[in-house]
Structure formats: structure tokens, C-alpha cells
Amino acid sequence: MIPQRFTKLAFSLIMSGIMSFVISGISSFRAIGLSKDGVEAWLTGWPLTWAVAFPVVTVVAPLSQRLAKALTKAA
């Protein structure tokens, strides 16, 4: 198991992986279509998008959490 002190980093890794997978798939299929070429573009482009998404999520997630907390109130 991963030590608990790495929870936020693990969250960023998982969230960025899922989101980049979905978004790169949508972008690839919209640009190329649902074909062999589209799937190939998706699967070859996804690692790059994940490499960008991971540090972005790592930095932006705490800011987003603070903003969401500021915009909401306790019931």
C-alpha cells in the first residue's frame, strides 16, 4: 500500500488519468472519427495528455477545492 501522506498525489494521478483518457478520446474521435486511425491517435496521444494533465490537476485541485468551499455554505 501507498502511505497515506501520498493521498492527494494518488488522487491527482487517478483523476488526471481518467479525465485525460476520456477527453483525448472525445477529441480524437471528433477530429478523426470512430475508426482504426481514431483509436490509434487516441491511444498514442493519451500518454502525452496525461503527462500534461497530472501536474495541472496536482496544482489546480487545491485551488478548485478552496474556490468551491468559498462558493458554498454549510447547511
C-alpha positions in Angstrom: 0.0 0.0 0.0 1.0 3.6 -0.5 1.5 5.7 2.6 -1.5 7.9 3.4 0.7 11.1 3.1 0.5 10.5 -0.7 -3.3 10.5 -0.9 -3.5 13.9 -2.7 -0.9 12.8 -5.2 -2.6 9.5 -5.8 -5.9 11.4 -6.3 -4.2 13.7 -8.8 -2.7 10.7 -10.7 -6.0 8.8 -10.9 -8.2 11.8 -11.7 -5.8 13.1 -14.4 -5.5 9.7 -15.9 -9.3 9.2 -16.2 -10.0 12.7 -17.4 -7.2 12.8 -19.9 -8.3 9.3 -21.2 -11.9 10.5 -21.7 -11.1 13.9 -23.1 -8.4 12.7 -25.5 -10.8 10.0 -26.7 -13.5 12.5 -27.4 -11.1 14.9 -29.2 -9.6 12.1 -31.3 -12.9 10.7 -32.4 -14.3 14.2 -33.2 -11.2 15.0 -35.3 -10.6 11.6 -37.0 -13.8 9.6 -36.4 -14.5 6.3 -34.9 -12.1 4.2 -36.9 -8.8 2.3 -36.6 -6.9 5.6 -37.1 -9.0 7.4 -34.5 -8.3 4.7 -31.9 -4.6 4.7 -32.8 -4.5 8.5 -32.4 -6.3 8.3 -29.1 -4.1 5.7 -27.6 -0.8 7.3 -28.8 -2.0 10.8 -27.8 -3.3 9.9 -24.4 0.1 9.4 -22.6 1.1 13.0 -23.6 -2.2 14.4 -22.4 -1.8 12.5 -19.1 1.7 13.9 -18.7 0.3 17.4 -19.0 -2.9 16.7 -17.0 -1.2 15.2 -14.0 0.8 18.3 -12.9 -2.1 20.6 -13.8 -4.5 18.6 -11.6 -1.9 18.5 -8.9 -1.7 22.3 -8.8 -5.3 23.2 -9.7 -7.2 20.7 -7.4 -6.4 22.5 -4.2 -7.3 25.9 -5.7 -10.6 24.4 -7.0 -11.4 23.0 -3.6 -10.8 26.4 -2.0 -13.0 28.1 -4.6 -15.8 25.5 -4.2 -15.7 25.9 -0.4 -15.8 29.7 -0.8 -18.8 29.5 -3.1 -20.8 27.1 -0.9 -22.1 27.3 2.6 -22.8 24.7 5.3 -26.4 23.5 5.6 
